[in-house]
Amino acid sequence: MRESTIRVLDGDAWAAPAPRARLRRLTLTDFRSYDRLDVALDGRPVTLFGPNGAGKTNLLEAISLIGPGRGLRQARLDELPRIGGAGGWAVSARLDAGGDETTLGVGGASNGASKDDRRVCRIDGRAASGPSAFADRLRLLWLTPAQDRLFLEGAGERRRFLDRMAMAQDPSLARISSDYETAMRQRQRLLDEKSRDDAWISALELAMAEGGVALAAARRAMASALVAAAVEDGQAAFPAADIALEGDIEAALAYQPAAEVEEDFAAKLKANRRADAEAGRALLGPHRSDLLVTHRAKGRAARVCSTGEQKALLIGLVLANARALALKPGGAPLILLLDEIAAHLDEDRRAALFDILDDLQFQCFMTGTDAALFKAWGPRAQGFEARGGAVRPI
């Protein structure tokens, strides 16, 4: 039995339990296909339909930029301004957390400054240090068509997928990951230059060891949380997954204290300097790990599952992470961005997905080409149509 369910009353009235924090207004200026867009939201799940190229994904991308990283498209910031616009762009979102309203804003300048890949970030009109400042206010999870081949592509995409989910659980992981990457790049540059500054290289290796072990530990915790939160419904709409991490650091943490793993990792980095210099990259570390997913009921690796099963496994992983967050007290509110998901599901699976999302009570934005895809949600969702550079309620 569901612990909390949104119900339809008298066929058309909408009622819900005490709501979690919600985005109440979204404003876009000269962003992608939008000259000016101002959308009022009432807290229900949001469905957005329209033809291909109508700007549906652009709206989800705008929301995804109010957080660490480069958004759901991984776009450069100079790709975001509207063609024919002034050159700058801006996104503003009003967040209502139980009557406590906060305005989060992000954008790029029109003088070319956005090409340095830095965003201008504001909270309640005041300058923020960067996208990481939003982490205490808002967490984001998304699933897009670009991720459909996740189990068939290289390990890098799977690592990033897992790390994004882990960042929703622990926003500090974004800084840890960034610091690890920075230390690794600086060490490689010194090795490429044949630097004799052993003290500085050793300091960078210690930083890599500390950050790398913390990153691997966070991945292990995330994998355990996903397995524990996976729920396979009776119709197996979204199959539960078993998860394993393939990587030396992750494996070592299973039987060694973190301090010992750090020490061993730093020693291996030092011993491997010549090989890393010849290869032009660090050959050891969590940046080379992989995420292995198995269909639990069938005992089959995700990479050999059918296309439909892979899609269902992906959705199941995102739902498991949302479920784990729902069980975790405190933390910033979560927003789910699901781009073109409904079209790949049959009618029963769509209805099952809507019910699960209702039960989780996190605000969700979902896109599709046809309003009929969201029929099973009925008045439980707030519907919009995207067409001709505009978004209108339906």
C-alpha beads as a LAMMPS data file, in Angstrom:
LAMMPS data file: protein, C-alpha beads

394 atoms
393 bonds

1 atom types
1 bond types

-500.0 500.0 xlo xhi
-500.0 500.0 ylo yhi
-500.0 500.0 zlo zhi

Masses

1 110.0

Atoms # bond

1 1 1 0.000 0.000 0.000
2 1 1 1.259 3.485 -0.786
3 1 1 2.232 5.627 2.160
4 1 1 0.946 8.772 0.489
5 1 1 -1.134 9.137 -2.617
6 1 1 -2.474 12.119 -4.521
7 1 1 -6.158 11.527 -5.162
8 1 1 -8.711 12.903 -7.602
9 1 1 -11.851 14.081 -5.862
10 1 1 -15.247 14.272 -7.582
11 1 1 -13.629 13.659 -10.940
12 1 1 -11.885 17.000 -11.301
13 1 1 -10.797 18.502 -7.972
14 1 1 -7.165 18.033 -7.071
15 1 1 -5.949 17.400 -3.531
16 1 1 -2.634 16.312 -2.041
17 1 1 -0.825 15.772 1.236
18 1 1 1.310 18.551 2.662
19 1 1 3.506 19.551 -0.306
20 1 1 7.269 19.545 -0.475
21 1 1 9.076 22.670 -1.685
22 1 1 8.106 23.649 -5.223
23 1 1 9.153 25.932 -8.051
24 1 1 6.316 28.467 -8.375
25 1 1 7.549 30.602 -11.272
26 1 1 10.059 30.161 -14.053
27 1 1 11.304 33.076 -16.163
28 1 1 13.577 32.793 -19.219
29 1 1 15.105 35.729 -21.085
30 1 1 16.862 35.287 -24.439
31 1 1 17.494 31.633 -23.602
32 1 1 17.749 29.206 -26.536
33 1 1 14.470 29.518 -28.498
34 1 1 12.768 31.825 -25.985
35 1 1 12.741 35.599 -26.240
36 1 1 10.823 35.976 -22.988
37 1 1 8.986 33.287 -21.078
38 1 1 7.206 33.622 -17.745
39 1 1 5.448 30.496 -16.460
40 1 1 3.418 30.327 -13.235
41 1 1 3.384 26.901 -11.549
42 1 1 0.897 25.665 -8.971
43 1 1 2.971 22.862 -7.419
44 1 1 1.550 19.883 -9.296
45 1 1 3.719 17.754 -11.607
46 1 1 4.263 19.621 -14.881
47 1 1 3.612 18.094 -18.298
48 1 1 4.826 19.911 -21.393
49 1 1 3.847 18.717 -24.860
50 1 1 4.416 20.014 -28.361
51 1 1 6.049 19.148 -31.688
52 1 1 9.753 18.443 -32.056
53 1 1 11.743 21.670 -31.957
54 1 1 9.076 23.558 -29.975
55 1 1 11.435 24.266 -27.059
56 1 1 10.357 21.632 -24.539
57 1 1 13.868 20.420 -23.752
58 1 1 15.078 24.035 -23.663
59 1 1 12.804 24.670 -20.696
60 1 1 14.105 21.614 -18.830
61 1 1 17.670 22.632 -19.640
62 1 1 17.028 26.077 -18.164
63 1 1 15.980 24.493 -14.867
64 1 1 18.979 22.126 -14.921
65 1 1 21.368 25.085 -15.024
66 1 1 20.275 26.114 -11.518
67 1 1 22.757 23.652 -10.082
68 1 1 26.344 22.417 -10.438
69 1 1 27.645 21.233 -13.777
70 1 1 26.717 22.260 -17.317
71 1 1 23.104 21.147 -17.321
72 1 1 21.353 18.236 -18.955
73 1 1 22.810 18.990 -22.405
74 1 1 26.360 19.652 -21.170
75 1 1 26.321 22.753 -23.376
76 1 1 28.901 25.520 -23.495
77 1 1 27.549 28.752 -22.091
78 1 1 28.083 30.596 -25.377
79 1 1 25.593 28.156 -26.964
80 1 1 22.749 29.275 -24.698
81 1 1 21.868 32.832 -25.856
82 1 1 18.935 33.121 -28.258
83 1 1 19.978 33.522 -31.888
84 1 1 19.181 37.094 -32.835
85 1 1 19.119 38.221 -29.203
86 1 1 21.392 40.689 -27.456
87 1 1 23.941 37.973 -26.663
88 1 1 23.179 37.431 -22.997
89 1 1 20.703 35.076 -21.374
90 1 1 19.050 34.637 -17.991
91 1 1 17.003 32.078 -16.085
92 1 1 15.141 32.849 -12.861
93 1 1 13.173 30.460 -10.658
94 1 1 11.082 31.235 -7.600
95 1 1 11.230 28.469 -5.013
96 1 1 8.525 28.139 -2.356
97 1 1 9.642 26.093 0.644
98 1 1 6.675 26.082 2.984
99 1 1 5.986 29.790 2.633
100 1 1 9.678 30.730 2.617
101 1 1 10.272 32.013 -0.912
102 1 1 13.687 32.235 -2.575
103 1 1 14.583 33.467 -6.050
104 1 1 17.415 31.651 -7.793
105 1 1 18.925 33.224 -10.893
106 1 1 21.600 32.282 -13.397
107 1 1 22.761 33.803 -16.646
108 1 1 25.525 34.881 -18.989
109 1 1 26.660 38.402 -19.874
110 1 1 26.231 39.921 -23.343
111 1 1 29.819 41.190 -23.584
112 1 1 31.359 37.805 -24.354
113 1 1 32.218 37.028 -20.734
114 1 1 30.052 33.911 -20.879
115 1 1 32.586 32.255 -23.182
116 1 1 34.878 31.628 -20.219
117 1 1 32.352 28.964 -19.138
118 1 1 31.330 30.741 -15.947
119 1 1 27.793 31.527 -14.955
120 1 1 26.591 34.620 -13.148
121 1 1 24.618 33.283 -10.182
122 1 1 22.283 35.107 -7.810
123 1 1 20.181 34.192 -4.781
124 1 1 17.438 36.670 -3.904
125 1 1 19.137 39.223 -6.148
126 1 1 22.512 38.973 -4.411
127 1 1 25.611 37.600 -6.115
128 1 1 26.392 33.977 -5.306
129 1 1 29.822 32.378 -5.432
130 1 1 28.842 30.033 -8.243
131 1 1 26.422 27.219 -9.169
132 1 1 27.500 25.203 -6.132
133 1 1 25.783 27.845 -3.966
134 1 1 22.427 26.543 -5.229
135 1 1 23.090 23.064 -3.785
136 1 1 21.681 23.971 -0.361
137 1 1 18.495 25.256 -2.012
138 1 1 17.734 22.780 -4.775
139 1 1 18.721 19.321 -6.019
140 1 1 18.171 18.092 -9.554
141 1 1 17.862 14.679 -11.200
142 1 1 17.220 14.189 -14.901
143 1 1 16.811 11.589 -17.576
144 1 1 17.065 12.438 -21.289
145 1 1 17.032 10.549 -24.599
146 1 1 20.809 11.069 -24.811
147 1 1 21.147 8.636 -21.896
148 1 1 19.291 5.818 -23.677
149 1 1 22.608 4.263 -24.727
150 1 1 24.143 4.576 -21.276
151 1 1 24.719 0.833 -20.915
152 1 1 26.254 0.564 -24.398
153 1 1 28.601 3.565 -24.356
154 1 1 31.950 3.966 -22.610
155 1 1 32.450 3.917 -18.857
156 1 1 32.770 7.715 -18.639
157 1 1 29.062 8.327 -19.231
158 1 1 28.092 5.765 -16.608
159 1 1 30.453 7.350 -14.075
160 1 1 28.952 10.770 -14.700
161 1 1 25.436 9.349 -14.405
162 1 1 26.242 7.792 -11.011
163 1 1 28.099 10.885 -9.801
164 1 1 25.181 13.166 -10.675
165 1 1 22.883 10.971 -8.627
166 1 1 25.389 10.941 -5.755
167 1 1 25.595 14.750 -5.882
168 1 1 21.849 14.899 -5.276
169 1 1 22.461 12.900 -2.093
170 1 1 25.562 14.888 -1.059
171 1 1 26.101 18.237 -2.817
172 1 1 29.660 18.481 -1.436
173 1 1 30.628 15.741 -3.871
174 1 1 30.604 18.308 -6.694
175 1 1 33.478 20.188 -5.049
176 1 1 35.340 16.951 -4.240
177 1 1 35.065 15.785 -7.850
178 1 1 36.169 19.173 -9.183
179 1 1 39.166 19.304 -6.827
180 1 1 40.207 15.779 -7.842
181 1 1 40.041 16.655 -11.546
182 1 1 42.006 19.874 -10.967
183 1 1 44.772 18.106 -9.036
184 1 1 44.960 15.397 -11.701
185 1 1 45.275 17.942 -14.534
186 1 1 47.957 19.915 -12.705
187 1 1 49.963 16.761 -11.937
188 1 1 49.755 15.642 -15.564
189 1 1 50.943 19.022 -16.777
190 1 1 54.005 18.815 -14.526
191 1 1 54.726 15.275 -15.721
192 1 1 54.374 16.348 -19.353
193 1 1 56.797 19.213 -18.723
194 1 1 59.223 16.774 -17.046
195 1 1 59.160 18.934 -13.935
196 1 1 61.644 18.122 -11.177
197 1 1 59.451 19.721 -8.513
198 1 1 58.944 16.485 -6.609
199 1 1 57.419 18.242 -3.598
200 1 1 54.670 19.864 -5.672
201 1 1 53.924 16.669 -7.612
202 1 1 53.735 14.741 -4.319
203 1 1 51.340 17.343 -2.889
204 1 1 49.089 16.967 -5.935
205 1 1 49.174 13.187 -5.587
206 1 1 48.123 13.475 -1.958
207 1 1 45.254 15.732 -3.036
208 1 1 44.271 13.179 -5.692
209 1 1 44.419 10.391 -3.116
210 1 1 42.243 12.260 -0.628
211 1 1 39.685 13.386 -3.194
212 1 1 39.733 10.132 -5.147
213 1 1 39.033 7.995 -2.092
214 1 1 36.231 10.336 -0.998
215 1 1 34.742 10.136 -4.504
216 1 1 34.968 6.331 -4.569
217 1 1 33.404 6.098 -1.099
218 1 1 30.504 8.312 -2.190
219 1 1 29.926 6.092 -5.211
220 1 1 29.871 2.988 -3.027
221 1 1 27.346 4.630 -0.707
222 1 1 25.235 5.705 -3.688
223 1 1 25.264 2.215 -5.177
224 1 1 24.165 0.719 -1.845
225 1 1 21.390 3.302 -1.490
226 1 1 20.092 2.556 -5.005
227 1 1 19.998 -1.178 -4.371
228 1 1 18.251 -0.691 -1.020
229 1 1 15.672 1.741 -2.462
230 1 1 14.849 -0.286 -5.574
231 1 1 11.261 -1.558 -5.489
232 1 1 9.974 -3.868 -8.175
233 1 1 6.218 -3.502 -8.538
234 1 1 4.011 -6.482 -9.267
235 1 1 3.860 -5.749 -12.992
236 1 1 7.635 -5.206 -13.176
237 1 1 7.088 -1.855 -14.885
238 1 1 10.488 -0.646 -13.746
239 1 1 12.708 -3.603 -12.833
240 1 1 14.954 -3.464 -9.817
241 1 1 18.677 -3.358 -10.553
242 1 1 21.717 -4.761 -8.831
243 1 1 24.751 -2.507 -9.004
244 1 1 28.483 -3.125 -8.826
245 1 1 31.424 -0.768 -9.136
246 1 1 34.458 -1.828 -11.139
247 1 1 37.514 0.071 -9.908
248 1 1 40.614 -0.482 -7.806
249 1 1 39.855 2.255 -5.274
250 1 1 36.220 1.225 -4.838
251 1 1 37.293 -2.409 -4.407
252 1 1 39.974 -1.543 -1.844
253 1 1 37.454 0.354 0.296
254 1 1 35.534 -2.908 0.783
255 1 1 38.283 -4.325 3.010
256 1 1 40.625 -1.449 3.969
257 1 1 40.115 1.718 6.030
258 1 1 39.932 4.869 3.918
259 1 1 43.188 6.229 5.373
260 1 1 45.079 3.130 4.230
261 1 1 43.509 3.285 0.775
262 1 1 44.582 6.940 0.472
263 1 1 48.146 6.060 1.449
264 1 1 48.312 3.169 -1.029
265 1 1 46.794 5.255 -3.821
266 1 1 49.293 8.080 -3.318
267 1 1 52.166 5.548 -3.354
268 1 1 50.884 3.982 -6.584
269 1 1 50.588 7.385 -8.220
270 1 1 54.202 8.145 -7.325
271 1 1 55.385 4.781 -8.652
272 1 1 53.408 5.306 -11.862
273 1 1 54.720 8.749 -12.798
274 1 1 56.801 7.561 -15.749
275 1 1 53.965 5.456 -17.167
276 1 1 51.502 8.335 -16.748
277 1 1 53.927 10.733 -18.467
278 1 1 54.285 8.336 -21.408
279 1 1 50.525 7.717 -21.624
280 1 1 49.641 11.400 -21.267
281 1 1 47.064 10.627 -18.584
282 1 1 46.725 9.114 -15.129
283 1 1 46.286 5.368 -15.560
284 1 1 45.061 4.771 -12.009
285 1 1 42.181 6.269 -10.060
286 1 1 38.397 6.537 -9.771
287 1 1 38.285 8.484 -13.047
288 1 1 38.686 5.078 -14.735
289 1 1 36.024 3.188 -12.754
290 1 1 32.846 1.767 -14.254
291 1 1 29.242 1.254 -13.140
292 1 1 27.898 -2.257 -13.774
293 1 1 24.112 -2.683 -13.741
294 1 1 22.252 -6.007 -13.746
295 1 1 18.534 -6.689 -14.250
296 1 1 17.825 -8.261 -10.844
297 1 1 14.918 -10.507 -11.767
298 1 1 16.574 -11.873 -14.904
299 1 1 20.166 -11.848 -13.670
300 1 1 21.177 -10.274 -16.964
301 1 1 23.698 -7.473 -17.510
302 1 1 21.980 -4.263 -18.608
303 1 1 24.180 -4.017 -21.710
304 1 1 22.629 -7.209 -23.141
305 1 1 19.033 -6.407 -22.149
306 1 1 16.521 -5.293 -24.745
307 1 1 16.159 -1.601 -25.565
308 1 1 12.872 -1.476 -23.648
309 1 1 14.396 -3.189 -20.621
310 1 1 17.352 -0.794 -20.635
311 1 1 14.987 2.183 -20.674
312 1 1 12.958 0.706 -17.815
313 1 1 16.159 0.024 -15.831
314 1 1 17.290 3.640 -16.295
315 1 1 13.944 4.982 -15.093
316 1 1 14.067 2.519 -12.191
317 1 1 17.494 3.826 -11.118
318 1 1 16.300 7.445 -11.159
319 1 1 13.177 6.494 -9.201
320 1 1 15.296 4.531 -6.695
321 1 1 17.472 7.590 -6.120
322 1 1 14.397 9.777 -5.644
323 1 1 12.994 7.190 -3.239
324 1 1 16.279 7.150 -1.294
325 1 1 16.148 10.943 -1.062
326 1 1 12.542 10.789 0.132
327 1 1 13.632 8.528 2.989
328 1 1 16.555 10.764 3.920
329 1 1 15.627 13.516 6.390
330 1 1 16.493 17.118 5.643
331 1 1 18.280 18.375 2.564
332 1 1 17.265 20.675 -0.248
333 1 1 14.127 19.918 -2.300
334 1 1 14.442 17.690 -5.346
335 1 1 13.241 18.464 -8.866
336 1 1 12.917 15.643 -11.413
337 1 1 13.373 16.468 -15.112
338 1 1 12.192 13.676 -17.423
339 1 1 12.626 14.506 -21.103
340 1 1 10.681 12.476 -23.701
341 1 1 10.270 9.523 -21.330
342 1 1 6.553 8.823 -21.746
343 1 1 6.717 8.107 -25.477
344 1 1 8.905 5.046 -24.866
345 1 1 6.464 3.475 -22.408
346 1 1 3.260 1.601 -23.033
347 1 1 0.026 2.853 -21.470
348 1 1 0.281 0.658 -18.356
349 1 1 3.888 1.674 -17.659
350 1 1 3.041 5.344 -18.108
351 1 1 0.208 5.047 -15.601
352 1 1 2.524 3.191 -13.185
353 1 1 5.170 5.904 -13.549
354 1 1 2.681 8.682 -12.837
355 1 1 1.474 6.886 -9.707
356 1 1 5.042 6.410 -8.448
357 1 1 5.863 10.061 -9.044
358 1 1 2.705 11.080 -7.198
359 1 1 3.721 8.949 -4.232
360 1 1 7.240 10.415 -4.107
361 1 1 5.718 13.929 -4.028
362 1 1 8.763 15.571 -5.589
363 1 1 8.031 18.189 -8.228
364 1 1 8.466 16.691 -11.675
365 1 1 8.690 18.168 -15.173
366 1 1 7.952 15.764 -18.021
367 1 1 7.921 16.406 -21.776
368 1 1 6.323 14.625 -24.750
369 1 1 5.100 15.302 -28.264
370 1 1 1.431 14.484 -27.601
371 1 1 -0.893 15.543 -24.792
372 1 1 -2.462 12.060 -24.898
373 1 1 0.737 10.636 -23.401
374 1 1 -0.192 12.250 -20.074
375 1 1 -3.882 11.360 -20.085
376 1 1 -3.552 8.932 -17.152
377 1 1 -2.256 11.772 -14.953
378 1 1 -5.431 13.774 -15.522
379 1 1 -5.954 16.756 -13.210
380 1 1 -3.174 15.576 -10.903
381 1 1 -0.719 17.318 -13.269
382 1 1 -0.479 20.872 -14.603
383 1 1 -0.339 20.797 -18.395
384 1 1 1.310 23.173 -20.864
385 1 1 1.718 23.282 -24.629
386 1 1 4.950 24.529 -26.238
387 1 1 4.611 25.984 -29.700
388 1 1 6.093 28.883 -31.676
389 1 1 8.509 30.015 -28.969
390 1 1 5.745 30.244 -26.364
391 1 1 4.313 28.056 -23.599
392 1 1 0.640 28.205 -22.739
393 1 1 -1.404 26.367 -20.081
394 1 1 -4.012 23.860 -21.217

Bonds

1 1 1 2
2 1 2 3
3 1 3 4
4 1 4 5
5 1 5 6
6 1 6 7
7 1 7 8
8 1 8 9
9 1 9 10
10 1 10 11
11 1 11 12
12 1 12 13
13 1 13 14
14 1 14 15
15 1 15 16
16 1 16 17
17 1 17 18
18 1 18 19
19 1 19 20
20 1 20 21
21 1 21 22
22 1 22 23
23 1 23 24
24 1 24 25
25 1 25 26
26 1 26 27
27 1 27 28
28 1 28 29
29 1 29 30
30 1 30 31
31 1 31 32
32 1 32 33
33 1 33 34
34 1 34 35
35 1 35 36
36 1 36 37
37 1 37 38
38 1 38 39
39 1 39 40
40 1 40 41
41 1 41 42
42 1 42 43
43 1 43 44
44 1 44 45
45 1 45 46
46 1 46 47
47 1 47 48
48 1 48 49
49 1 49 50
50 1 50 51
51 1 51 52
52 1 52 53
53 1 53 54
54 1 54 55
55 1 55 56
56 1 56 57
57 1 57 58
58 1 58 59
59 1 59 60
60 1 60 61
61 1 61 62
62 1 62 63
63 1 63 64
64 1 64 65
65 1 65 66
66 1 66 67
67 1 67 68
68 1 68 69
69 1 69 70
70 1 70 71
71 1 71 72
72 1 72 73
73 1 73 74
74 1 74 75
75 1 75 76
76 1 76 77
77 1 77 78
78 1 78 79
79 1 79 80
80 1 80 81
81 1 81 82
82 1 82 83
83 1 83 84
84 1 84 85
85 1 85 86
86 1 86 87
87 1 87 88
88 1 88 89
89 1 89 90
90 1 90 91
91 1 91 92
92 1 92 93
93 1 93 94
94 1 94 95
95 1 95 96
96 1 96 97
97 1 97 98
98 1 98 99
99 1 99 100
100 1 100 101
101 1 101 102
102 1 102 103
103 1 103 104
104 1 104 105
105 1 105 106
106 1 106 107
107 1 107 108
108 1 108 109
109 1 109 110
110 1 110 111
111 1 111 112
112 1 112 113
113 1 113 114
114 1 114 115
115 1 115 116
116 1 116 117
117 1 117 118
118 1 118 119
119 1 119 120
120 1 120 121
121 1 121 122
122 1 122 123
123 1 123 124
124 1 124 125
125 1 125 126
126 1 126 127
127 1 127 128
128 1 128 129
129 1 129 130
130 1 130 131
131 1 131 132
132 1 132 133
133 1 133 134
134 1 134 135
135 1 135 136
136 1 136 137
137 1 137 138
138 1 138 139
139 1 139 140
140 1 140 141
141 1 141 142
142 1 142 143
143 1 143 144
144 1 144 145
145 1 145 146
146 1 146 147
147 1 147 148
148 1 148 149
149 1 149 150
150 1 150 151
151 1 151 152
152 1 152 153
153 1 153 154
154 1 154 155
155 1 155 156
156 1 156 157
157 1 157 158
158 1 158 159
159 1 159 160
160 1 160 161
161 1 161 162
162 1 162 163
163 1 163 164
164 1 164 165
165 1 165 166
166 1 166 167
167 1 167 168
168 1 168 169
169 1 169 170
170 1 170 171
171 1 171 172
172 1 172 173
173 1 173 174
174 1 174 175
175 1 175 176
176 1 176 177
177 1 177 178
178 1 178 179
179 1 179 180
180 1 180 181
181 1 181 182
182 1 182 183
183 1 183 184
184 1 184 185
185 1 185 186
186 1 186 187
187 1 187 188
188 1 188 189
189 1 189 190
190 1 190 191
191 1 191 192
192 1 192 193
193 1 193 194
194 1 194 195
195 1 195 196
196 1 196 197
197 1 197 198
198 1 198 199
199 1 199 200
200 1 200 201
201 1 201 202
202 1 202 203
203 1 203 204
204 1 204 205
205 1 205 206
206 1 206 207
207 1 207 208
208 1 208 209
209 1 209 210
210 1 210 211
211 1 211 212
212 1 212 213
213 1 213 214
214 1 214 215
215 1 215 216
216 1 216 217
217 1 217 218
218 1 218 219
219 1 219 220
220 1 220 221
221 1 221 222
222 1 222 223
223 1 223 224
224 1 224 225
225 1 225 226
226 1 226 227
227 1 227 228
228 1 228 229
229 1 229 230
230 1 230 231
231 1 231 232
232 1 232 233
233 1 233 234
234 1 234 235
235 1 235 236
236 1 236 237
237 1 237 238
238 1 238 239
239 1 239 240
240 1 240 241
241 1 241 242
242 1 242 243
243 1 243 244
244 1 244 245
245 1 245 246
246 1 246 247
247 1 247 248
248 1 248 249
249 1 249 250
250 1 250 251
251 1 251 252
252 1 252 253
253 1 253 254
254 1 254 255
255 1 255 256
256 1 256 257
257 1 257 258
258 1 258 259
259 1 259 260
260 1 260 261
261 1 261 262
262 1 262 263
263 1 263 264
264 1 264 265
265 1 265 266
266 1 266 267
267 1 267 268
268 1 268 269
269 1 269 270
270 1 270 271
271 1 271 272
272 1 272 273
273 1 273 274
274 1 274 275
275 1 275 276
276 1 276 277
277 1 277 278
278 1 278 279
279 1 279 280
280 1 280 281
281 1 281 282
282 1 282 283
283 1 283 284
284 1 284 285
285 1 285 286
286 1 286 287
287 1 287 288
288 1 288 289
289 1 289 290
290 1 290 291
291 1 291 292
292 1 292 293
293 1 293 294
294 1 294 295
295 1 295 296
296 1 296 297
297 1 297 298
298 1 298 299
299 1 299 300
300 1 300 301
301 1 301 302
302 1 302 303
303 1 303 304
304 1 304 305
305 1 305 306
306 1 306 307
307 1 307 308
308 1 308 309
309 1 309 310
310 1 310 311
311 1 311 312
312 1 312 313
313 1 313 314
314 1 314 315
315 1 315 316
316 1 316 317
317 1 317 318
318 1 318 319
319 1 319 320
320 1 320 321
321 1 321 322
322 1 322 323
323 1 323 324
324 1 324 325
325 1 325 326
326 1 326 327
327 1 327 328
328 1 328 329
329 1 329 330
330 1 330 331
331 1 331 332
332 1 332 333
333 1 333 334
334 1 334 335
335 1 335 336
336 1 336 337
337 1 337 338
338 1 338 339
339 1 339 340
340 1 340 341
341 1 341 342
342 1 342 343
343 1 343 344
344 1 344 345
345 1 345 346
346 1 346 347
347 1 347 348
348 1 348 349
349 1 349 350
350 1 350 351
351 1 351 352
352 1 352 353
353 1 353 354
354 1 354 355
355 1 355 356
356 1 356 357
357 1 357 358
358 1 358 359
359 1 359 360
360 1 360 361
361 1 361 362
362 1 362 363
363 1 363 364
364 1 364 365
365 1 365 366
366 1 366 367
367 1 367 368
368 1 368 369
369 1 369 370
370 1 370 371
371 1 371 372
372 1 372 373
373 1 373 374
374 1 374 375
375 1 375 376
376 1 376 377
377 1 377 378
378 1 378 379
379 1 379 380
380 1 380 381
381 1 381 382
382 1 382 383
383 1 383 384
384 1 384 385
385 1 385 386
386 1 386 387
387 1 387 388
388 1 388 389
389 1 389 390
390 1 390 391
391 1 391 392
392 1 392 393
393 1 393 394
